[in-house]
Amino acid sequence: AGNVLVAARGAVLLDAEIAHIGDAAFDLGTLFAHLWLPSVARGVASDADAAIHGAWRAYASTATDAGAALHQRAITYAAIEMLRRTLGAARVTAVAEPAASLRVVDFASGLLGLS
């Protein structure tokens, strides 16, 4: 995505315009979505699995709230973010082709239990 900022010292800031204190699952879900979306659009969702599992493990190793409920909320947020980035005004280039868009919509719908 075009809204990822990496500082010289390695700090990463994602989508600063919506920075807020809220559900940690929202941040994780947004990260998962941006890791998944390009791979799903190409038809190889599993390419993102290692990065997503690594991100979850890193979060879970330091958080006190990293249970199954938070993980499921993160997946739900990820699905909604992928749909927003595919069907909404904030489309990403990975879904420029109709077939790529359909793959993402199908995948995200599946995460939401809609397909």
Disulfide bonds with the S-S distance in Angstrom:
none
